[in-house]
Amino acid sequence: MIVTGFHASRTHKLTPGQKDANRVLAVGRAPVEHGFAHLKNWRTFTKLRTDPARATRLLRALLVLTNLEVNR
């Protein structure tokens, strides 16, 4: 299931509830997008040919190392 935000147009303005829903989606999406941006800078996954389970473990290990590096 893909959850997308509400779209406004010139003739259809968003209600306060729809704006709040868009804000909640953005708050949840931002850390994920930042994480992918860091991984793209490393170019680690450009030629990754492995089982998805191994890729998940590798991704988790890299994120732990990134957090350790940032918190120093």
C-alpha positions in Angstrom: 0.0 0.0 0.0 1.4 3.4 -1.0 0.4 6.4 1.0 0.5 9.7 -0.8 -0.3 13.2 0.4 -3.1 15.4 -0.7 -2.6 17.7 -3.6 -4.0 21.2 -3.9 -4.8 23.2 -7.0 -5.9 26.7 -7.8 -9.5 25.8 -7.5 -9.2 23.2 -4.7 -7.6 24.4 -1.5 -6.5 21.9 1.2 -8.5 21.6 4.5 -6.6 22.0 7.8 -6.9 18.2 8.3 -5.4 17.5 4.9 -2.5 19.9 5.6 -1.9 18.1 8.9 -1.9 14.7 7.1 0.6 16.0 4.6 2.8 17.3 7.5 2.7 13.9 9.3 3.7 12.1 6.0 6.6 14.6 5.5 7.9 14.1 9.1 8.0 10.3 8.5 9.5 10.6 5.1 12.3 13.0 5.7 14.7 10.8 7.7 14.3 8.0 5.1 15.2 10.4 2.3 18.2 11.7 4.2 19.4 8.1 4.8 19.1 7.3 1.1 21.0 10.5 0.2 23.9 9.5 2.4 24.0 6.0 0.9 24.0 7.4 -2.6 27.0 9.5 -1.7 28.8 6.3 -0.7 27.9 4.6 -3.9 27.9 1.3 -2.0 24.8 -0.1 -3.6 25.5 0.8 -7.2 26.8 -2.7 -8.0 25.3 -4.7 -5.1 24.4 -8.2 -6.4 23.3 -10.1 -3.4 20.3 -11.6 -1.5 17.9 -8.8 -0.3 18.3 -10.1 3.3 22.1 -9.6 3.1 21.5 -6.1 1.7 19.2 -5.3 4.6 21.9 -6.4 7.1 24.5 -4.4 5.3 22.3 -1.3 5.2 21.6 -1.6 8.9 25.3 -1.9 9.7 26.1 1.1 7.5 23.5 3.2 9.2 24.9 2.3 12.6 28.3 3.3 11.5 26.9 6.6 10.1 25.1 7.4 13.4 28.3 6.7 15.3 30.3 9.0 13.0 27.7 11.8 13.2 27.4 11.6 17.0 31.1 12.1 17.5 
